[in-house]
Structures are given as C-alpha cells and as structure tokens.
C-alpha cells in the first residue's frame, strides 16, 4: 500500500500536459521543503530518544 500511495502522489505531481508554471514550481518547492523538514524533525527526535534511552540504561 505504501508504494502505491507514493506512486499516486508522485504521479499527480509529475503528470503534466503543459509546461510547468510558477504555481507548479512553488507547489513542488513547498512540498519538498515540508517533506525535508519533517524528515529532519523525525530524525532529530529519534536521535534524542536514542540518547535518552542509552543514558537511562547506563544510569540504571
């Protein structure tokens, strides 16, 4: 299901019958920025949880 969802999202974004306009470029930029920020946010939290977990194990 995950692959189909990704294909559907990218299919909607990539399929164009006309040259890309400014709105398309802005939409793609905002979409990619949001995805990148969310990934950085998730990775940062996972790293913090990993440190907290290892510290907790060492303390106990």
N, CA, C and O atoms as a GROMACS GRO file, in nm:
protein
  240
    1UNK      N    1   0.084  -0.122   0.000
    1UNK     CA    2   0.000   0.000   0.000
    1UNK      C    3   0.087   0.126   0.000
    1UNK      O    4   0.054   0.224  -0.066
    2UNK      N    5   0.197   0.121   0.075
    2UNK     CA    6   0.283   0.239   0.081
    2UNK      C    7   0.337   0.278  -0.056
    2UNK      O    8   0.338   0.396  -0.092
    3UNK      N    9   0.383   0.177  -0.133
    3UNK     CA   10   0.438   0.207  -0.266
    3UNK      C   11   0.331   0.266  -0.356
    3UNK      O   12   0.357   0.360  -0.431
    4UNK      N   13   0.209   0.212  -0.349
    4UNK     CA   14   0.101   0.264  -0.433
    4UNK      C   15   0.071   0.409  -0.395
    4UNK      O   16   0.047   0.492  -0.483
    5UNK      N   17   0.072   0.439  -0.266
    5UNK     CA   18   0.045   0.576  -0.222
    5UNK      C   19   0.152   0.671  -0.277
    5UNK      O   20   0.120   0.777  -0.330
    6UNK      N   21   0.278   0.631  -0.263
    6UNK     CA   22   0.387   0.717  -0.312
    6UNK      C   23   0.372   0.735  -0.463
    6UNK      O   24   0.386   0.846  -0.514
    7UNK      N   25   0.342   0.627  -0.536
    7UNK     CA   26   0.325   0.637  -0.681
    7UNK      C   27   0.211   0.732  -0.713
    7UNK      O   28   0.221   0.812  -0.807
    8UNK      N   29   0.102   0.724  -0.637
    8UNK     CA   30  -0.011   0.813  -0.662
    8UNK      C   31   0.028   0.959  -0.640
    8UNK      O   32  -0.008   1.045  -0.721
    9UNK      N   33   0.100   0.987  -0.532
    9UNK     CA   34   0.139   1.126  -0.504
    9UNK      C   35   0.231   1.176  -0.613
    9UNK      O   36   0.209   1.283  -0.669
   10UNK      N   37   0.336   1.099  -0.645
   10UNK     CA   38   0.431   1.145  -0.746
   10UNK      C   39   0.367   1.146  -0.884
   10UNK      O   40   0.401   1.230  -0.967
   11UNK      N   41   0.273   1.053  -0.909
   11UNK     CA   42   0.204   1.052  -1.039
   11UNK      C   43   0.128   1.183  -1.059
   11UNK      O   44   0.135   1.242  -1.167
   12UNK      N   45   0.056   1.227  -0.956
   12UNK     CA   46  -0.020   1.353  -0.967
   12UNK      C   47   0.076   1.470  -0.989
   12UNK      O   48   0.046   1.562  -1.066
   13UNK      N   49   0.190   1.467  -0.923
   13UNK     CA   50   0.283   1.580  -0.934
   13UNK      C   51   0.351   1.581  -1.070
   13UNK      O   52   0.368   1.687  -1.130
   14UNK      N   53   0.392   1.462  -1.119
   14UNK     CA   54   0.476   1.458  -1.239
   14UNK      C   55   0.396   1.461  -1.369
   14UNK      O   56   0.445   1.510  -1.471
   15UNK      N   57   0.273   1.409  -1.367
   15UNK     CA   58   0.196   1.404  -1.492
   15UNK      C   59   0.149   1.546  -1.526
   15UNK      O   60   0.069   1.604  -1.453
   16UNK      N   61   0.198   1.601  -1.639
   16UNK     CA   62   0.159   1.736  -1.680
   16UNK      C   63   0.142   1.737  -1.831
   16UNK      O   64   0.228   1.687  -1.903
   17UNK      N   65   0.034   1.793  -1.879
   17UNK     CA   66   0.013   1.805  -2.024
   17UNK      C   67   0.069   1.937  -2.076
   17UNK      O   68   0.079   1.957  -2.197
   18UNK      N   69   0.105   2.026  -1.987
   18UNK     CA   70   0.153   2.157  -2.029
   18UNK      C   71   0.284   2.187  -1.957
   18UNK      O   72   0.315   2.120  -1.859
   19UNK      N   73   0.361   2.283  -2.003
   19UNK     CA   74   0.486   2.321  -1.933
   19UNK      C   75   0.456   2.364  -1.789
   19UNK      O   76   0.350   2.420  -1.761
   20UNK      N   77   0.550   2.339  -1.701
   20UNK     CA   78   0.527   2.372  -1.560
   20UNK      C   79   0.522   2.524  -1.542
   20UNK      O   80   0.608   2.597  -1.592
   21UNK      N   81   0.420   2.569  -1.471
   21UNK     CA   82   0.406   2.712  -1.446
   21UNK      C   83   0.467   2.746  -1.309
   21UNK      O   84   0.517   2.658  -1.240
   22UNK      N   85   0.461   2.872  -1.273
   22UNK     CA   86   0.516   2.912  -1.144
   22UNK      C   87   0.443   2.844  -1.029
   22UNK      O   88   0.504   2.805  -0.930
   23UNK      N   89   0.311   2.830  -1.042
   23UNK     CA   90   0.236   2.766  -0.935
   23UNK      C   91   0.283   2.624  -0.912
   23UNK      O   92   0.296   2.580  -0.797
   24UNK      N   93   0.310   2.550  -1.020
   24UNK     CA   94   0.358   2.413  -1.006
   24UNK      C   95   0.494   2.412  -0.936
   24UNK      O   96   0.518   2.330  -0.847
   25UNK      N   97   0.583   2.502  -0.978
   25UNK     CA   98   0.717   2.506  -0.919
   25UNK      C   99   0.707   2.542  -0.770
   25UNK      O  100   0.774   2.480  -0.687
   26UNK      N  101   0.623   2.640  -0.737
   26UNK     CA  102   0.608   2.680  -0.597
   26UNK      C  103   0.550   2.563  -0.516
   26UNK      O  104   0.595   2.535  -0.406
   27UNK      N  105   0.450   2.497  -0.574
   27UNK     CA  106   0.389   2.383  -0.504
   27UNK      C  107   0.491   2.273  -0.478
   27UNK      O  108   0.497   2.218  -0.369
   28UNK      N  109   0.571   2.242  -0.579
   28UNK     CA  110   0.674   2.139  -0.563
   28UNK      C  111   0.776   2.182  -0.457
   28UNK      O  112   0.817   2.101  -0.374
   29UNK      N  113   0.815   2.310  -0.461
   29UNK     CA  114   0.914   2.358  -0.364
   29UNK      C  115   0.860   2.347  -0.222
   29UNK      O  116   0.930   2.299  -0.133
   30UNK      N  117   0.736   2.394  -0.201
   30UNK     CA  118   0.676   2.388  -0.067
   30UNK      C  119   0.664   2.243  -0.023
   30UNK      O  120   0.696   2.209   0.091
   31UNK      N  121   0.618   2.156  -0.114
   31UNK     CA  122   0.601   2.014  -0.081
   31UNK      C  123   0.734   1.953  -0.039
   31UNK      O  124   0.742   1.884   0.063
   32UNK      N  125   0.840   1.978  -0.118
   32UNK     CA  126   0.970   1.918  -0.087
   32UNK      C  127   1.025   1.975   0.044
   32UNK      O  128   1.085   1.902   0.123
   33UNK      N  129   1.007   2.105   0.068
   33UNK     CA  130   1.056   2.166   0.191
   33UNK      C  131   0.986   2.105   0.312
   33UNK      O  132   1.049   2.073   0.412
   34UNK      N  133   0.854   2.088   0.301
   34UNK     CA  134   0.779   2.029   0.413
   34UNK      C  135   0.827   1.887   0.440
   34UNK      O  136   0.845   1.848   0.555
   35UNK      N  137   0.848   1.809   0.333
   35UNK     CA  138   0.894   1.671   0.350
   35UNK      C  139   1.032   1.669   0.415
   35UNK      O  140   1.055   1.591   0.508
   36UNK      N  141   1.122   1.754   0.368
   36UNK     CA  142   1.258   1.756   0.422
   36UNK      C  143   1.256   1.797   0.570
   36UNK      O  144   1.323   1.735   0.652
   37UNK      N  145   1.180   1.902   0.602
   37UNK     CA  146   1.174   1.947   0.742
   37UNK      C  147   1.116   1.839   0.831
   37UNK      O  148   1.166   1.817   0.941
   38UNK      N  149   1.011   1.771   0.785
   38UNK     CA  150   0.951   1.666   0.868
   38UNK      C  151   1.049   1.552   0.887
   38UNK      O  152   1.057   1.495   0.996
   39UNK      N  153   1.126   1.518   0.783
   39UNK     CA  154   1.225   1.411   0.798
   39UNK      C  155   1.333   1.452   0.898
   39UNK      O  156   1.370   1.373   0.984
   40UNK      N  157   1.383   1.575   0.888
   40UNK     CA  158   1.485   1.623   0.982
   40UNK      C  159   1.428   1.621   1.124
   40UNK      O  160   1.496   1.580   1.218
   41UNK      N  161   1.303   1.665   1.139
   41UNK     CA  162   1.238   1.667   1.270
   41UNK      C  163   1.231   1.526   1.327
   41UNK      O  164   1.264   1.504   1.444
   42UNK      N  165   1.187   1.430   1.245
   42UNK     CA  166   1.174   1.291   1.290
   42UNK      C  167   1.311   1.236   1.329
   42UNK      O  168   1.325   1.175   1.435
   43UNK      N  169   1.411   1.256   1.243
   43UNK     CA  170   1.545   1.202   1.271
   43UNK      C  171   1.599   1.262   1.400
   43UNK      O  172   1.657   1.191   1.482
   44UNK      N  173   1.582   1.392   1.418
   44UNK     CA  174   1.630   1.457   1.539
   44UNK      C  175   1.567   1.397   1.663
   44UNK      O  176   1.635   1.372   1.762
   45UNK      N  177   1.436   1.373   1.658
   45UNK     CA  178   1.368   1.314   1.774
   45UNK      C  179   1.415   1.172   1.798
   45UNK      O  180   1.434   1.131   1.912
   46UNK      N  181   1.434   1.095   1.690
   46UNK     CA  182   1.481   0.956   1.706
   46UNK      C  183   1.619   0.956   1.771
   46UNK      O  184   1.647   0.874   1.859
   47UNK      N  185   1.707   1.048   1.727
   47UNK     CA  186   1.841   1.055   1.786
   47UNK      C  187   1.829   1.093   1.934
   47UNK      O  188   1.898   1.034   2.018
   48UNK      N  189   1.744   1.190   1.967
   48UNK     CA  190   1.728   1.230   2.107
   48UNK      C  191   1.676   1.114   2.190
   48UNK      O  192   1.724   1.089   2.301
   49UNK      N  193   1.575   1.041   2.136
   49UNK     CA  194   1.521   0.927   2.211
   49UNK      C  195   1.630   0.821   2.230
   49UNK      O  196   1.638   0.759   2.336
   50UNK      N  197   1.713   0.800   2.129
   50UNK     CA  198   1.821   0.702   2.139
   50UNK      C  199   1.919   0.741   2.249
   50UNK      O  200   1.960   0.656   2.328
   51UNK      N  201   1.955   0.869   2.254
   51UNK     CA  202   2.047   0.915   2.359
   51UNK      C  203   1.982   0.899   2.496
   51UNK      O  204   2.046   0.851   2.590
   52UNK      N  205   1.856   0.940   2.508
   52UNK     CA  206   1.786   0.931   2.636
   52UNK      C  207   1.777   0.785   2.679
   52UNK      O  208   1.797   0.754   2.797
   53UNK      N  209   1.747   0.696   2.585
   53UNK     CA  210   1.736   0.553   2.617
   53UNK      C  211   1.869   0.498   2.665
   53UNK      O  212   1.873   0.427   2.765
   54UNK      N  213   1.977   0.530   2.595
   54UNK     CA  214   2.109   0.477   2.633
   54UNK      C  215   2.150   0.536   2.767
   54UNK      O  216   2.207   0.466   2.850
   55UNK      N  217   2.121   0.666   2.790
   55UNK     CA  218   2.156   0.727   2.918
   55UNK      C  219   2.077   0.661   3.031
   55UNK      O  220   2.131   0.634   3.138
   56UNK      N  221   1.949   0.635   3.006
   56UNK     CA  222   1.866   0.571   3.108
   56UNK      C  223   1.920   0.434   3.143
   56UNK      O  224   1.924   0.396   3.260
   57UNK      N  225   1.961   0.358   3.041
   57UNK     CA  226   2.014   0.223   3.067
   57UNK      C  227   2.144   0.232   3.146
   57UNK      O  228   2.166   0.153   3.238
   58UNK      N  229   2.229   0.328   3.112
   58UNK     CA  230   2.356   0.342   3.184
   58UNK      C  231   2.329   0.380   3.330
   58UNK      O  232   2.392   0.327   3.421
   59UNK      N  233   2.234   0.473   3.349
   59UNK     CA  234   2.205   0.519   3.485
   59UNK      C  235   2.152   0.404   3.570
   59UNK      O  236   2.190   0.387   3.686
   60UNK      N  237   2.062   0.324   3.510
   60UNK     CA  238   2.004   0.213   3.586
   60UNK      C  239   2.099   0.094   3.578
   60UNK      O  240   2.071  -0.012   3.635
   0.00000   0.00000   0.00000
